[in-house]
Amino acid sequence: MSAGVEARIVAVWRELFDDPGLVVASHDNFFTLGASSLLALRLAERLSAEFGVTVDLLVLIEDATPAALARYVEETLAAQSSLEAGEL
């Protein structure tokens, strides 16, 4: 997994929590840190815009950690690349 993707996800979290110094580990849960469902919607929108992939609420509910979200983003981008290249 790319540390760069995870770092970008953490940066979005810091912006949404309005706390540039927020310490977030790879397996910290977005909701455990105090996020509401409204903030989760904003996160889904921001990650979709940031990475060009659809991130729906179900993805966040299932495992809202930087590590899991980075894995989801990378797997989705890889699948999109494969489809665009005509691979199945």
C-alpha positions as a Markdown table, in Angstrom:
| # | Residue | x | y | z |
|---|---|---|---|---|
| 1 | Met | 0.0 | 0.0 | 0.0 |
| 2 | Ser | 1.2 | 3.5 | -0.8 |
| 3 | Ala | 2.1 | 5.6 | 2.2 |
| 4 | Gly | 1.3 | 8.6 | 0.0 |
| 5 | Val | -2.4 | 7.6 | -0.4 |
| 6 | Glu | -2.7 | 7.1 | 3.3 |
| 7 | Ala | -1.0 | 10.4 | 4.1 |
| 8 | Arg | -3.4 | 12.2 | 1.8 |
| 9 | Ile | -6.4 | 10.5 | 3.5 |
| 10 | Val | -5.1 | 11.6 | 6.9 |
| 11 | Ala | -4.7 | 15.2 | 5.6 |
| 12 | Val | -8.3 | 15.2 | 4.5 |
| 13 | Trp | -9.3 | 14.0 | 8.0 |
| 14 | Arg | -7.3 | 16.8 | 9.6 |
| 15 | Glu | -9.1 | 19.3 | 7.4 |
| 16 | Leu | -12.5 | 17.9 | 8.2 |
| 17 | Phe | -11.9 | 17.8 | 11.9 |
| 18 | Asp | -10.4 | 21.3 | 11.6 |
| 19 | Asp | -7.3 | 20.2 | 13.5 |
| 20 | Pro | -4.0 | 20.4 | 11.6 |
| 21 | Gly | -2.2 | 18.7 | 14.5 |
| 22 | Leu | -4.6 | 15.8 | 14.9 |
| 23 | Val | -2.6 | 12.6 | 15.4 |
| 24 | Val | -4.0 | 9.8 | 13.3 |
| 25 | Ala | -2.6 | 6.3 | 13.2 |
| 26 | Ser | -3.2 | 3.8 | 10.3 |
| 27 | His | -5.8 | 1.9 | 12.2 |
| 28 | Asp | -7.6 | 4.8 | 14.0 |
| 29 | Asn | -11.3 | 4.8 | 13.2 |
| 30 | Phe | -12.9 | 7.9 | 11.8 |
| 31 | Phe | -16.0 | 7.5 | 14.0 |
| 32 | Thr | -14.0 | 6.7 | 17.2 |
| 33 | Leu | -12.2 | 10.0 | 16.7 |
| 34 | Gly | -15.6 | 11.7 | 17.0 |
| 35 | Ala | -16.9 | 12.0 | 13.5 |
| 36 | Ser | -20.6 | 12.3 | 12.9 |
| 37 | Ser | -22.6 | 10.8 | 9.9 |
| 38 | Leu | -22.6 | 14.3 | 8.4 |
| 39 | Leu | -18.8 | 14.5 | 8.6 |
| 40 | Ala | -18.7 | 11.0 | 7.0 |
| 41 | Leu | -20.7 | 12.3 | 4.1 |
| 42 | Arg | -18.2 | 15.1 | 3.7 |
| 43 | Leu | -15.3 | 12.6 | 3.9 |
| 44 | Ala | -16.8 | 10.4 | 1.2 |
| 45 | Glu | -17.2 | 13.5 | -1.1 |
| 46 | Arg | -13.7 | 14.7 | -0.4 |
| 47 | Leu | -12.1 | 11.3 | -1.0 |
| 48 | Ser | -14.1 | 10.8 | -4.2 |
| 49 | Ala | -12.9 | 14.2 | -5.5 |
| 50 | Glu | -9.3 | 13.7 | -4.2 |
| 51 | Phe | -8.8 | 10.3 | -5.8 |
| 52 | Gly | -11.3 | 10.2 | -8.6 |
| 53 | Val | -13.1 | 7.1 | -7.2 |
| 54 | Thr | -16.5 | 6.7 | -5.8 |
| 55 | Val | -16.4 | 6.3 | -2.0 |
| 56 | Asp | -19.9 | 5.6 | -0.6 |
| 57 | Leu | -20.9 | 5.6 | 3.0 |
| 58 | Leu | -21.0 | 1.8 | 3.1 |
| 59 | Val | -17.2 | 1.7 | 2.6 |
| 60 | Leu | -16.8 | 4.1 | 5.5 |
| 61 | Ile | -19.1 | 2.2 | 7.8 |
| 62 | Glu | -17.4 | -1.1 | 7.1 |
| 63 | Asp | -13.9 | 0.1 | 8.0 |
| 64 | Ala | -13.2 | 3.8 | 8.4 |
| 65 | Thr | -9.5 | 3.7 | 9.0 |
| 66 | Pro | -6.7 | 5.4 | 6.9 |
| 67 | Ala | -5.2 | 2.0 | 6.1 |
| 68 | Ala | -8.5 | 0.4 | 5.0 |
| 69 | Leu | -9.5 | 3.5 | 3.0 |
| 70 | Ala | -6.1 | 3.7 | 1.3 |
| 71 | Arg | -6.4 | 0.0 | 0.4 |
| 72 | Tyr | -9.9 | 0.6 | -1.0 |
| 73 | Val | -8.7 | 3.6 | -3.1 |
| 74 | Glu | -5.7 | 1.7 | -4.5 |
| 75 | Glu | -7.7 | -1.4 | -5.4 |
| 76 | Thr | -10.4 | 0.7 | -7.0 |
| 77 | Leu | -7.9 | 2.7 | -9.0 |
| 78 | Ala | -6.2 | -0.5 | -10.1 |
| 79 | Ala | -9.5 | -2.0 | -11.2 |
| 80 | Gln | -10.3 | 1.2 | -13.2 |
| 81 | Ser | -6.9 | 1.0 | -14.9 |
| 82 | Ser | -7.5 | -2.6 | -15.8 |
| 83 | Leu | -10.9 | -1.9 | -17.3 |
| 84 | Glu | -9.5 | 1.1 | -19.2 |
| 85 | Ala | -6.7 | -1.2 | -20.6 |
| 86 | Gly | -9.3 | -3.8 | -21.6 |
| 87 | Glu | -8.1 | -6.3 | -19.1 |
| 88 | Leu | -10.6 | -8.5 | -17.2 |
